[in-house]
């Protein structure tokens, strides 16, 4: 059973939000490198939500290599125009 979230947990801001975004992108990339597409897809989606919540100045603090992978490279494989997992076999 997964750990329960604290009811009084404050939403992340500033440096903590940037660090969590970078961590999630790196985790998604490690799953990608290990050919684990299911977990990669989940982590990438979580990273995208966090990344989209960043301001322009905060986005610049995310390393460029990670930004490129998140926005372009992975979109090629996980974009809306791709077949969803668990489809027809």
C-alpha positions, 0 to 999 in steps of 0.5 A: 500500500502506498504511503498516504499524503499528509493532509496539511502538506503545502504545495512546493514552490521555488527551489523545491519545485525545480528540484522535484521537477529535475528529479522526476525528469531524470527518473523518467529518463532512467526508466527510458534507458532501461526500456521500461515504458510504463513507468517512464510514461507515468513519471514523464506525465508527472514531470510535465505537470510540474514543469508546466507549473514553473515560471519562465525564469524557473524553467531556465534553471532546469538543465537544457538537456532535460528540458529537451528530452522532456518536451521534444524527444519523449513527445515523439514516443509518448505524444497524443498521436501515439497508440495508447498502451494496452490497446489492440493486440 
